[in-house]
Amino acid sequence: MKAKLLGVQPINFTNTQGETINGINIFCAFSDENVEGCRTEKFFLKDGIKLADCKINDTIDISFNMKGKVEMLCKA
């Protein structure tokens, strides 16, 4: 999926089960046939999935696994 990278938020917290959650929330805008203009969405990148050389306002390509989780991200 092609999207425009709008924001990045580092995440580091401990959930109610005592597990430490590390990663990054990214905020993106992309085309959606059911939306006039652009749709926006937040995606979680688990620790290990890097933004590489992507910067704010870059067009990125996001790949998802069968469960709908982000598995890869690269500059488009």
mmCIF file of the N, C-alpha and C atoms, coordinates in Angstrom:
data_MODEL
# 
_entry.id   MODEL 
# 
loop_
_atom_site.group_PDB 
_atom_site.id 
_atom_site.type_symbol 
_atom_site.label_atom_id 
_atom_site.label_alt_id 
_atom_site.label_comp_id 
_atom_site.label_asym_id 
_atom_site.label_entity_id 
_atom_site.label_seq_id 
_atom_site.pdbx_PDB_ins_code 
_atom_site.Cartn_x 
_atom_site.Cartn_y 
_atom_site.Cartn_z 
_atom_site.occupancy 
_atom_site.B_iso_or_equiv 
_atom_site.pdbx_formal_charge 
_atom_site.auth_seq_id 
_atom_site.auth_comp_id 
_atom_site.auth_asym_id 
_atom_site.auth_atom_id 
_atom_site.pdbx_PDB_model_num 
ATOM 1   N N  . MET A 1 1  ? 0.844   -1.170  0.000  1.00 0.00 ? 1  MET A N  1 
ATOM 2   C CA . MET A 1 1  ? 0.000   0.000   0.000  1.00 0.00 ? 1  MET A CA 1 
ATOM 3   C C  . MET A 1 1  ? 0.894   1.239   0.000  1.00 0.00 ? 1  MET A C  1 
ATOM 4   N N  . LYS A 1 2  ? 0.613   2.170   -0.875 1.00 0.00 ? 2  LYS A N  1 
ATOM 5   C CA . LYS A 1 2  ? 1.351   3.427   -0.913 1.00 0.00 ? 2  LYS A CA 1 
ATOM 6   C C  . LYS A 1 2  ? 0.651   4.437   0.001  1.00 0.00 ? 2  LYS A C  1 
ATOM 7   N N  . ALA A 1 3  ? 1.465   5.164   0.779  1.00 0.00 ? 3  ALA A N  1 
ATOM 8   C CA . ALA A 1 3  ? 0.933   6.139   1.720  1.00 0.00 ? 3  ALA A CA 1 
ATOM 9   C C  . ALA A 1 3  ? 1.945   7.255   1.920  1.00 0.00 ? 3  ALA A C  1 
ATOM 10  N N  . LYS A 1 4  ? 1.476   8.388   2.425  1.00 0.00 ? 4  LYS A N  1 
ATOM 11  C CA . LYS A 1 4  ? 2.358   9.504   2.767  1.00 0.00 ? 4  LYS A CA 1 
ATOM 12  C C  . LYS A 1 4  ? 2.601   9.471   4.267  1.00 0.00 ? 4  LYS A C  1 
ATOM 13  N N  . LEU A 1 5  ? 3.864   9.475   4.671  1.00 0.00 ? 5  LEU A N  1 
ATOM 14  C CA . LEU A 1 5  ? 4.231   9.437   6.086  1.00 0.00 ? 5  LEU A CA 1 
ATOM 15  C C  . LEU A 1 5  ? 4.050   10.826  6.683  1.00 0.00 ? 5  LEU A C  1 
ATOM 16  N N  . LEU A 1 6  ? 3.144   10.941  7.662  1.00 0.00 ? 6  LEU A N  1 
ATOM 17  C CA . LEU A 1 6  ? 2.819   12.229  8.281  1.00 0.00 ? 6  LEU A CA 1 
ATOM 18  C C  . LEU A 1 6  ? 3.439   12.418  9.653  1.00 0.00 ? 6  LEU A C  1 
ATOM 19  N N  . GLY A 1 7  ? 3.643   11.327  10.403 1.00 0.00 ? 7  GLY A N  1 
ATOM 20  C CA . GLY A 1 7  ? 4.169   11.452  11.756 1.00 0.00 ? 7  GLY A CA 1 
ATOM 21  C C  . GLY A 1 7  ? 4.747   10.153  12.270 1.00 0.00 ? 7  GLY A C  1 
ATOM 22  N N  . VAL A 1 8  ? 5.635   10.283  13.271 1.00 0.00 ? 8  VAL A N  1 
ATOM 23  C CA . VAL A 1 8  ? 6.312   9.130   13.877 1.00 0.00 ? 8  VAL A CA 1 
ATOM 24  C C  . VAL A 1 8  ? 6.290   9.315   15.394 1.00 0.00 ? 8  VAL A C  1 
ATOM 25  N N  . GLN A 1 9  ? 5.928   8.241   16.129 1.00 0.00 ? 9  GLN A N  1 
ATOM 26  C CA . GLN A 1 9  ? 5.855   8.295   17.587 1.00 0.00 ? 9  GLN A CA 1 
ATOM 27  C C  . GLN A 1 9  ? 6.532   7.057   18.177 1.00 0.00 ? 9  GLN A C  1 
ATOM 28  N N  . PRO A 1 10 ? 7.690   7.226   18.841 1.00 0.00 ? 10 PRO A N  1 
ATOM 29  C CA . PRO A 1 10 ? 8.321   6.075   19.510 1.00 0.00 ? 10 PRO A CA 1 
ATOM 30  C C  . PRO A 1 10 ? 7.429   5.574   20.652 1.00 0.00 ? 10 PRO A C  1 
ATOM 31  N N  . ILE A 1 11 ? 7.374   4.255   20.813 1.00 0.00 ? 11 ILE A N  1 
ATOM 32  C CA . ILE A 1 11 ? 6.544   3.627   21.853 1.00 0.00 ? 11 ILE A CA 1 
ATOM 33  C C  . ILE A 1 11 ? 7.434   2.747   22.727 1.00 0.00 ? 11 ILE A C  1 
ATOM 34  N N  . ASN A 1 12 ? 7.294   2.883   24.035 1.00 0.00 ? 12 ASN A N  1 
ATOM 35  C CA . ASN A 1 12 ? 8.020   2.035   24.984 1.00 0.00 ? 12 ASN A CA 1 
ATOM 36  C C  . ASN A 1 12 ? 7.228   2.047   26.288 1.00 0.00 ? 12 ASN A C  1 
ATOM 37  N N  . PHE A 1 13 ? 6.508   0.942   26.568 1.00 0.00 ? 13 PHE A N  1 
ATOM 38  C CA . PHE A 1 13 ? 5.716   0.860   27.793 1.00 0.00 ? 13 PHE A CA 1 
ATOM 39  C C  . PHE A 1 13 ? 5.581   -0.591  28.233 1.00 0.00 ? 13 PHE A C  1 
ATOM 40  N N  . THR A 1 14 ? 5.096   -0.789  29.429 1.00 0.00 ? 14 THR A N  1 
ATOM 41  C CA . THR A 1 14 ? 4.830   -2.123  29.964 1.00 0.00 ? 14 THR A CA 1 
ATOM 42  C C  . THR A 1 14 ? 3.324   -2.314  30.029 1.00 0.00 ? 14 THR A C  1 
ATOM 43  N N  . ASN A 1 15 ? 2.822   -3.394  29.407 1.00 0.00 ? 15 ASN A N  1 
ATOM 44  C CA . ASN A 1 15 ? 1.381   -3.646  29.393 1.00 0.00 ? 15 ASN A CA 1 
ATOM 45  C C  . ASN A 1 15 ? 0.927   -4.275  30.706 1.00 0.00 ? 15 ASN A C  1 
ATOM 46  N N  . THR A 1 16 ? -0.351  -4.580  30.819 1.00 0.00 ? 16 THR A N  1 
ATOM 47  C CA . THR A 1 16 ? -0.911  -5.111  32.071 1.00 0.00 ? 16 THR A CA 1 
ATOM 48  C C  . THR A 1 16 ? -0.419  -6.514  32.402 1.00 0.00 ? 16 THR A C  1 
ATOM 49  N N  . GLN A 1 17 ? 0.129   -7.221  31.399 1.00 0.00 ? 17 GLN A N  1 
ATOM 50  C CA . GLN A 1 17 ? 0.697   -8.559  31.639 1.00 0.00 ? 17 GLN A CA 1 
ATOM 51  C C  . GLN A 1 17 ? 2.177   -8.489  32.008 1.00 0.00 ? 17 GLN A C  1 
ATOM 52  N N  . GLY A 1 18 ? 2.729   -7.285  32.112 1.00 0.00 ? 18 GLY A N  1 
ATOM 53  C CA . GLY A 1 18 ? 4.124   -7.112  32.486 1.00 0.00 ? 18 GLY A CA 1 
ATOM 54  C C  . GLY A 1 18 ? 5.101   -7.207  31.324 1.00 0.00 ? 18 GLY A C  1 
ATOM 55  N N  . GLU A 1 19 ? 4.603   -7.267  30.096 1.00 0.00 ? 19 GLU A N  1 
ATOM 56  C CA . GLU A 1 19 ? 5.473   -7.341  28.920 1.00 0.00 ? 19 GLU A CA 1 
ATOM 57  C C  . GLU A 1 19 ? 5.870   -5.932  28.490 1.00 0.00 ? 19 GLU A C  1 
ATOM 58  N N  . THR A 1 20 ? 7.125   -5.756  28.108 1.00 0.00 ? 20 THR A N  1 
ATOM 59  C CA . THR A 1 20 ? 7.585   -4.474  27.599 1.00 0.00 ? 20 THR A CA 1 
ATOM 60  C C  . THR A 1 20 ? 7.288   -4.401  26.106 1.00 0.00 ? 20 THR A C  1 
ATOM 61  N N  . ILE A 1 21 ? 6.626   -3.344  25.696 1.00 0.00 ? 21 ILE A N  1 
ATOM 62  C CA . ILE A 1 21 ? 6.269   -3.125  24.300 1.00 0.00 ? 21 ILE A CA 1 
ATOM 63  C C  . ILE A 1 21 ? 7.151   -2.011  23.753 1.00 0.00 ? 21 ILE A C  1 
ATOM 64  N N  . ASN A 1 22 ? 7.950   -2.334  22.735 1.00 0.00 ? 22 ASN A N  1 
ATOM 65  C CA . ASN A 1 22 ? 8.817   -1.366  22.064 1.00 0.00 ? 22 ASN A CA 1 
ATOM 66  C C  . ASN A 1 22 ? 8.453   -1.326  20.593 1.00 0.00 ? 22 ASN A C  1 
ATOM 67  N N  . GLY A 1 23 ? 8.470   -0.145  20.023 1.00 0.00 ? 23 GLY A N  1 
ATOM 68  C CA . GLY A 1 23 ? 8.201   -0.022  18.598 1.00 0.00 ? 23 GLY A CA 1 
ATOM 69  C C  . GLY A 1 23 ? 7.951   1.423   18.233 1.00 0.00 ? 23 GLY A C  1 
ATOM 70  N N  . ILE A 1 24 ? 7.285   1.607   17.097 1.00 0.00 ? 24 ILE A N  1 
ATOM 71  C CA . ILE A 1 24 ? 7.009   2.938   16.583 1.00 0.00 ? 24 ILE A CA 1 
ATOM 72  C C  . ILE A 1 24 ? 5.584   2.962   16.040 1.00 0.00 ? 24 ILE A C  1 
ATOM 73  N N  . ASN A 1 25 ? 4.827   3.999   16.374 1.00 0.00 ? 25 ASN A N  1 
ATOM 74  C CA . ASN A 1 25 ? 3.564   4.277   15.696 1.00 0.00 ? 25 ASN A CA 1 
ATOM 75  C C  . ASN A 1 25 ? 3.880   5.220   14.549 1.00 0.00 ? 25 ASN A C  1 
ATOM 76  N N  . ILE A 1 26 ? 3.360   4.910   13.361 1.00 0.00 ? 26 ILE A N  1 
ATOM 77  C CA . ILE A 1 26 ? 3.479   5.847   12.245 1.00 0.00 ? 26 ILE A CA 1 
ATOM 78  C C  . ILE A 1 26 ? 2.077   6.295   11.855 1.00 0.00 ? 26 ILE A C  1 
ATOM 79  N N  . PHE A 1 27 ? 1.976   7.523   11.450 1.00 0.00 ? 27 PHE A N  1 
ATOM 80  C CA . PHE A 1 27 ? 0.704   8.113   11.040 1.00 0.00 ? 27 PHE A CA 1 
ATOM 81  C C  . PHE A 1 27 ? 0.810   8.426   9.559  1.00 0.00 ? 27 PHE A C  1 
ATOM 82  N N  . CYS A 1 28 ? -0.141  7.906   8.772  1.00 0.00 ? 28 CYS A N  1 
ATOM 83  C CA . CYS A 1 28 ? -0.068  7.985   7.313  1.00 0.00 ? 28 CYS A CA 1 
ATOM 84  C C  . CYS A 1 28 ? -1.383  8.465   6.710  1.00 0.00 ? 28 CYS A C  1 
ATOM 85  N N  . ALA A 1 29 ? -1.278  9.004   5.488  1.00 0.00 ? 29 ALA A N  1 
ATOM 86  C CA . ALA A 1 29 ? -2.445  9.385   4.689  1.00 0.00 ? 29 ALA A CA 1 
ATOM 87  C C  . ALA A 1 29 ? -2.369  8.613   3.377  1.00 0.00 ? 29 ALA A C  1 
ATOM 88  N N  . PHE A 1 30 ? -3.537  8.137   2.913  1.00 0.00 ? 30 PHE A N  1 
ATOM 89  C CA . PHE A 1 30 ? -3.566  7.345   1.687  1.00 0.00 ? 30 PHE A CA 1 
ATOM 90  C C  . PHE A 1 30 ? -4.944  7.454   1.050  1.00 0.00 ? 30 PHE A C  1 
ATOM 91  N N  . SER A 1 31 ? -5.023  7.061   -0.216 1.00 0.00 ? 31 SER A N  1 
ATOM 92  C CA . SER A 1 31 ? -6.296  7.096   -0.945 1.00 0.00 ? 31 SER A CA 1 
ATOM 93  C C  . SER A 1 31 ? -7.197  5.963   -0.496 1.00 0.00 ? 31 SER A C  1 
ATOM 94  N N  . ASP A 1 32 ? -8.489  6.248   -0.420 1.00 0.00 ? 32 ASP A N  1 
ATOM 95  C CA . ASP A 1 32 ? -9.498  5.247   -0.093 1.00 0.00 ? 32 ASP A CA 1 
ATOM 96  C C  . ASP A 1 32 ? -10.731 5.575   -0.921 1.00 0.00 ? 32 ASP A C  1 
ATOM 97  N N  . GLU A 1 33 ? -11.243 4.603   -1.651 1.00 0.00 ? 33 GLU A N  1 
ATOM 98  C CA . GLU A 1 33 ? -12.386 4.855   -2.537 1.00 0.00 ? 33 GLU A CA 1 
ATOM 99  C C  . GLU A 1 33 ? -13.633 5.303   -1.793 1.00 0.00 ? 33 GLU A C  1 
ATOM 100 N N  . ASN A 1 34 ? -13.717 5.051   -0.489 1.00 0.00 ? 34 ASN A N  1 
ATOM 101 C CA . ASN A 1 34 ? -14.886 5.429   0.299  1.00 0.00 ? 34 ASN A CA 1 
ATOM 102 C C  . ASN A 1 34 ? -14.727 6.774   1.010  1.00 0.00 ? 34 ASN A C  1 
ATOM 103 N N  . VAL A 1 35 ? -13.616 7.457   0.749  1.00 0.00 ? 35 VAL A N  1 
ATOM 104 C CA . VAL A 1 35 ? -13.335 8.715   1.434  1.00 0.00 ? 35 VAL A CA 1 
ATOM 105 C C  . VAL A 1 35 ? -13.059 9.798   0.396  1.00 0.00 ? 35 VAL A C  1 
ATOM 106 N N  . GLU A 1 36 ? -13.691 10.949  0.561  1.00 0.00 ? 36 GLU A N  1 
ATOM 107 C CA . GLU A 1 36 ? -13.380 12.090  -0.292 1.00 0.00 ? 36 GLU A CA 1 
ATOM 108 C C  . GLU A 1 36 ? -12.131 12.742  0.281  1.00 0.00 ? 36 GLU A C  1 
ATOM 109 N N  . GLY A 1 37 ? -11.091 12.859  -0.515 1.00 0.00 ? 37 GLY A N  1 
ATOM 110 C CA . GLY A 1 37 ? -9.800  13.340  -0.035 1.00 0.00 ? 37 GLY A CA 1 
ATOM 111 C C  . GLY A 1 37 ? -8.939  12.142  0.350  1.00 0.00 ? 37 GLY A C  1 
ATOM 112 N N  . CYS A 1 38 ? -8.245  12.246  1.480  1.00 0.00 ? 38 CYS A N  1 
ATOM 113 C CA . CYS A 1 38 ? -7.367  11.158  1.938  1.00 0.00 ? 38 CYS A CA 1 
ATOM 114 C C  . CYS A 1 38 ? -7.855  10.589  3.265  1.00 0.00 ? 38 CYS A C  1 
ATOM 115 N N  . ARG A 1 39 ? -7.634  9.309   3.436  1.00 0.00 ? 39 ARG A N  1 
ATOM 116 C CA . ARG A 1 39 ? -7.903  8.647   4.712  1.00 0.00 ? 39 ARG A CA 1 
ATOM 117 C C  . ARG A 1 39 ? -6.597  8.644   5.505  1.00 0.00 ? 39 ARG A C  1 
ATOM 118 N N  . THR A 1 40 ? -6.694  8.769   6.813  1.00 0.00 ? 40 THR A N  1 
ATOM 119 C CA . THR A 1 40 ? -5.513  8.705   7.668  1.00 0.00 ? 40 THR A CA 1 
ATOM 120 C C  . THR A 1 40 ? -5.635  7.511   8.599  1.00 0.00 ? 40 THR A C  1 
ATOM 121 N N  . GLU A 1 41 ? -4.488  6.966   8.975  1.00 0.00 ? 41 GLU A N  1 
ATOM 122 C CA . GLU A 1 41 ? -4.478  5.773   9.831  1.00 0.00 ? 41 GLU A CA 1 
ATOM 123 C C  . GLU A 1 41 ? -3.166  5.737   10.610 1.00 0.00 ? 41 GLU A C  1 
ATOM 124 N N  . LYS A 1 42 ? -3.221  5.113   11.778 1.00 0.00 ? 42 LYS A N  1 
ATOM 125 C CA . LYS A 1 42 ? -2.033  4.867   12.589 1.00 0.00 ? 42 LYS A CA 1 
ATOM 126 C C  . LYS A 1 42 ? -1.671  3.398   12.424 1.00 0.00 ? 42 LYS A C  1 
ATOM 127 N N  . PHE A 1 43 ? -0.372  3.112   12.220 1.00 0.00 ? 43 PHE A N  1 
ATOM 128 C CA . PHE A 1 43 ? 0.126   1.746   12.116 1.00 0.00 ? 43 PHE A CA 1 
ATOM 129 C C  . PHE A 1 43 ? 1.242   1.553   13.128 1.00 0.00 ? 43 PHE A C  1 
ATOM 130 N N  . PHE A 1 44 ? 1.282   0.381   13.762 1.00 0.00 ? 44 PHE A N  1 
ATOM 131 C CA . PHE A 1 44 ? 2.328   0.053   14.733 1.00 0.00 ? 44 PHE A CA 1 
ATOM 132 C C  . PHE A 1 44 ? 3.410   -0.762  14.045 1.00 0.00 ? 44 PHE A C  1 
ATOM 133 N N  . LEU A 1 45 ? 4.652   -0.343  14.222 1.00 0.00 ? 45 LEU A N  1 
ATOM 134 C CA . LEU A 1 45 ? 5.804   -1.108  13.734 1.00 0.00 ? 45 LEU A CA 1 
ATOM 135 C C  . LEU A 1 45 ? 6.491   -1.715  14.938 1.00 0.00 ? 45 LEU A C  1 
ATOM 136 N N  . LYS A 1 46 ? 6.475   -3.046  15.028 1.00 0.00 ? 46 LYS A N  1 
ATOM 137 C CA . LYS A 1 46 ? 7.127   -3.688  16.163 1.00 0.00 ? 46 LYS A CA 1 
ATOM 138 C C  . LYS A 1 46 ? 8.632   -3.490  16.083 1.00 0.00 ? 46 LYS A C  1 
ATOM 139 N N  . ASP A 1 47 ? 9.291   -3.659  17.223 1.00 0.00 ? 47 ASP A N  1 
ATOM 140 C CA . ASP A 1 47 ? 10.737  -3.512  17.291 1.00 0.00 ? 47 ASP A CA 1 
ATOM 141 C C  . ASP A 1 47 ? 11.366  -4.434  16.250 1.00 0.00 ? 47 ASP A C  1 
ATOM 142 N N  . GLY A 1 48 ? 12.227  -3.912  15.426 1.00 0.00 ? 48 GLY A N  1 
ATOM 143 C CA . GLY A 1 48 ? 12.852  -4.708  14.371 1.00 0.00 ? 48 GLY A CA 1 
ATOM 144 C C  . GLY A 1 48 ? 12.431  -4.255  12.980 1.00 0.00 ? 48 GLY A C  1 
ATOM 145 N N  . ILE A 1 49 ? 11.269  -3.629  12.855 1.00 0.00 ? 49 ILE A N  1 
ATOM 146 C CA . ILE A 1 49 ? 10.848  -3.065  11.568 1.00 0.00 ? 49 ILE A CA 1 
ATOM 147 C C  . ILE A 1 49 ? 11.288  -1.601  11.578 1.00 0.00 ? 49 ILE A C  1 
ATOM 148 N N  . LYS A 1 50 ? 12.186  -1.273  10.675 1.00 0.00 ? 50 LYS A N  1 
ATOM 149 C CA . LYS A 1 50 ? 12.807  0.053   10.674 1.00 0.00 ? 50 LYS A CA 1 
ATOM 150 C C  . LYS A 1 50 ? 12.207  0.956   9.602  1.00 0.00 ? 50 LYS A C  1 
ATOM 151 N N  . LEU A 1 51 ? 12.293  2.259   9.850  1.00 0.00 ? 51 LEU A N  1 
ATOM 152 C CA . LEU A 1 51 ? 11.864  3.254   8.875  1.00 0.00 ? 51 LEU A CA 1 
ATOM 153 C C  . LEU A 1 51 ? 12.934  3.495   7.811  1.00 0.00 ? 51 LEU A C  1 
ATOM 154 N N  . ALA A 1 52 ? 14.139  2.978   8.035  1.00 0.00 ? 52 ALA A N  1 
ATOM 155 C CA . ALA A 1 52 ? 15.273  3.136   7.115  1.00 0.00 ? 52 ALA A CA 1 
ATOM 156 C C  . ALA A 1 52 ? 15.516  4.615   6.843  1.00 0.00 ? 52 ALA A C  1 
ATOM 157 N N  . ASP A 1 53 ? 15.497  5.013   5.576  1.00 0.00 ? 53 ASP A N  1 
ATOM 158 C CA . ASP A 1 53 ? 15.779  6.411   5.230  1.00 0.00 ? 53 ASP A CA 1 
ATOM 159 C C  . ASP A 1 53 ? 14.507  7.217   4.998  1.00 0.00 ? 53 ASP A C  1 
ATOM 160 N N  . CYS A 1 54 ? 13.373  6.746   5.503  1.00 0.00 ? 54 CYS A N  1 
ATOM 161 C CA . CYS A 1 54 ? 12.097  7.434   5.313  1.00 0.00 ? 54 CYS A CA 1 
ATOM 162 C C  . CYS A 1 54 ? 12.004  8.646   6.233  1.00 0.00 ? 54 CYS A C  1 
ATOM 163 N N  . LYS A 1 55 ? 11.503  9.749   5.675  1.00 0.00 ? 55 LYS A N  1 
ATOM 164 C CA . LYS A 1 55 ? 11.335  10.982  6.429  1.00 0.00 ? 55 LYS A CA 1 
ATOM 165 C C  . LYS A 1 55 ? 9.877   11.437  6.344  1.00 0.00 ? 55 LYS A C  1 
ATOM 166 N N  . ILE A 1 56 ? 9.500   12.358  7.222  1.00 0.00 ? 56 ILE A N  1 
ATOM 167 C CA . ILE A 1 56 ? 8.157   12.927  7.198  1.00 0.00 ? 56 ILE A CA 1 
ATOM 168 C C  . ILE A 1 56 ? 7.884   13.503  5.803  1.00 0.00 ? 56 ILE A C  1 
ATOM 169 N N  . ASN A 1 57 ? 6.695   13.259  5.289  1.00 0.00 ? 57 ASN A N  1 
ATOM 170 C CA . ASN A 1 57 ? 6.213   13.683  3.970  1.00 0.00 ? 57 ASN A CA 1 
ATOM 171 C C  . ASN A 1 57 ? 6.704   12.817  2.815  1.00 0.00 ? 57 ASN A C  1 
ATOM 172 N N  . ASP A 1 58 ? 7.502   11.770  3.093  1.00 0.00 ? 58 ASP A N  1 
ATOM 173 C CA . ASP A 1 58 ? 7.902   10.827  2.044  1.00 0.00 ? 58 ASP A CA 1 
ATOM 174 C C  . ASP A 1 58 ? 6.725   9.927   1.693  1.00 0.00 ? 58 ASP A C  1 
ATOM 175 N N  . THR A 1 59 ? 6.703   9.467   0.449  1.00 0.00 ? 59 THR A N  1 
ATOM 176 C CA . THR A 1 59 ? 5.755   8.425   0.058  1.00 0.00 ? 59 THR A CA 1 
ATOM 177 C C  . THR A 1 59 ? 6.417   7.093   0.386  1.00 0.00 ? 59 THR A C  1 
ATOM 178 N N  . ILE A 1 60 ? 5.682   6.249   1.100  1.00 0.00 ? 60 ILE A N  1 
ATOM 179 C CA . ILE A 1 60 ? 6.227   4.956   1.514  1.00 0.00 ? 60 ILE A CA 1 
ATOM 180 C C  . ILE A 1 60 ? 5.349   3.833   0.980  1.00 0.00 ? 60 ILE A C  1 
ATOM 181 N N  . ASP A 1 61 ? 5.922   2.642   0.940  1.00 0.00 ? 61 ASP A N  1 
ATOM 182 C CA . ASP A 1 61 ? 5.197   1.443   0.540  1.00 0.00 ? 61 ASP A CA 1 
ATOM 183 C C  . ASP A 1 61 ? 5.146   0.532   1.764  1.00 0.00 ? 61 ASP A C  1 
ATOM 184 N N  . ILE A 1 62 ? 3.945   0.204   2.224  1.00 0.00 ? 62 ILE A N  1 
ATOM 185 C CA . ILE A 1 62 ? 3.750   -0.609  3.428  1.00 0.00 ? 62 ILE A CA 1 
ATOM 186 C C  . ILE A 1 62 ? 3.247   -1.983  3.012  1.00 0.00 ? 62 ILE A C  1 
ATOM 187 N N  . SER A 1 63 ? 3.906   -3.038  3.524  1.00 0.00 ? 63 SER A N  1 
ATOM 188 C CA . SER A 1 63 ? 3.468   -4.413  3.275  1.00 0.00 ? 63 SER A CA 1 
ATOM 189 C C  . SER A 1 63 ? 2.949   -5.008  4.576  1.00 0.00 ? 63 SER A C  1 
ATOM 190 N N  . PHE A 1 64 ? 1.867   -5.779  4.464  1.00 0.00 ? 64 PHE A N  1 
ATOM 191 C CA . PHE A 1 64 ? 1.221   -6.382  5.624  1.00 0.00 ? 64 PHE A CA 1 
ATOM 192 C C  . PHE A 1 64 ? 1.299   -7.902  5.535  1.00 0.00 ? 64 PHE A C  1 
ATOM 193 N N  . ASN A 1 65 ? 1.305   -8.577  6.709  1.00 0.00 ? 65 ASN A N  1 
ATOM 194 C CA . ASN A 1 65 ? 1.252   -10.037 6.718  1.00 0.00 ? 65 ASN A CA 1 
ATOM 195 C C  . ASN A 1 65 ? -0.207  -10.489 6.646  1.00 0.00 ? 65 ASN A C  1 
ATOM 196 N N  . MET A 1 66 ? -0.438  -11.778 6.715  1.00 0.00 ? 66 MET A N  1 
ATOM 197 C CA . MET A 1 66 ? -1.790  -12.331 6.599  1.00 0.00 ? 66 MET A CA 1 
ATOM 198 C C  . MET A 1 66 ? -2.701  -11.906 7.749  1.00 0.00 ? 66 MET A C  1 
ATOM 199 N N  . LYS A 1 67 ? -2.129  -11.471 8.864  1.00 0.00 ? 67 LYS A N  1 
ATOM 200 C CA . LYS A 1 67 ? -2.928  -11.023 10.015 1.00 0.00 ? 67 LYS A CA 1 
ATOM 201 C C  . LYS A 1 67 ? -3.168  -9.516  10.008 1.00 0.00 ? 67 LYS A C  1 
ATOM 202 N N  . GLY A 1 68 ? -2.712  -8.833  8.949  1.00 0.00 ? 68 GLY A N  1 
ATOM 203 C CA . GLY A 1 68 ? -2.919  -7.396  8.834  1.00 0.00 ? 68 GLY A CA 1 
ATOM 204 C C  . GLY A 1 68 ? -1.905  -6.558  9.578  1.00 0.00 ? 68 GLY A C  1 
ATOM 205 N N  . LYS A 1 69 ? -0.821  -7.163  10.053 1.00 0.00 ? 69 LYS A N  1 
ATOM 206 C CA . LYS A 1 69 ? 0.238   -6.444  10.762 1.00 0.00 ? 69 LYS A CA 1 
ATOM 207 C C  . LYS A 1 69 ? 1.299   -6.000  9.765  1.00 0.00 ? 69 LYS A C  1 
ATOM 208 N N  . VAL A 1 70 ? 1.893   -4.829  10.009 1.00 0.00 ? 70 VAL A N  1 
ATOM 209 C CA . VAL A 1 70 ? 2.955   -4.339  9.142  1.00 0.00 ? 70 VAL A CA 1 
ATOM 210 C C  . VAL A 1 70 ? 4.147   -5.279  9.256  1.00 0.00 ? 70 VAL A C  1 
ATOM 211 N N  . GLU A 1 71 ? 4.658   -5.753  8.108  1.00 0.00 ? 71 GLU A N  1 
ATOM 212 C CA . GLU A 1 71 ? 5.829   -6.628  8.135  1.00 0.00 ? 71 GLU A CA 1 
ATOM 213 C C  . GLU A 1 71 ? 7.029   -6.008  7.429  1.00 0.00 ? 71 GLU A C  1 
ATOM 214 N N  . MET A 1 72 ? 6.766   -4.998  6.571  1.00 0.00 ? 72 MET A N  1 
ATOM 215 C CA . MET A 1 72 ? 7.865   -4.355  5.861  1.00 0.00 ? 72 MET A CA 1 
ATOM 216 C C  . MET A 1 72 ? 7.439   -2.958  5.431  1.00 0.00 ? 72 MET A C  1 
ATOM 217 N N  . LEU A 1 73 ? 8.416   -2.059  5.400  1.00 0.00 ? 73 LEU A N  1 
ATOM 218 C CA . LEU A 1 73 ? 8.146   -0.685  5.016  1.00 0.00 ? 73 LEU A CA 1 
ATOM 219 C C  . LEU A 1 73 ? 9.374   -0.164  4.271  1.00 0.00 ? 73 LEU A C  1 
ATOM 220 N N  . CYS A 1 74 ? 9.148   0.502   3.151  1.00 0.00 ? 74 CYS A N  1 
ATOM 221 C CA . CYS A 1 74 ? 10.271  1.079   2.403  1.00 0.00 ? 74 CYS A CA 1 
ATOM 222 C C  . CYS A 1 74 ? 9.828   2.364   1.735  1.00 0.00 ? 74 CYS A C  1 
ATOM 223 N N  . LYS A 1 75 ? 10.799  3.176   1.367  1.00 0.00 ? 75 LYS A N  1 
ATOM 224 C CA . LYS A 1 75 ? 10.522  4.412   0.647  1.00 0.00 ? 75 LYS A CA 1 
ATOM 225 C C  . LYS A 1 75 ? 10.085  4.062   -0.761 1.00 0.00 ? 75 LYS A C  1 
ATOM 226 N N  . ALA A 1 76 ? 9.009   4.679   -1.216 1.00 0.00 ? 76 ALA A N  1 
ATOM 227 C CA . ALA A 1 76 ? 8.474   4.372   -2.559 1.00 0.00 ? 76 ALA A CA 1 
ATOM 228 C C  . ALA A 1 76 ? 9.159   5.198   -3.623 1.00 0.00 ? 76 ALA A C  1 
# 
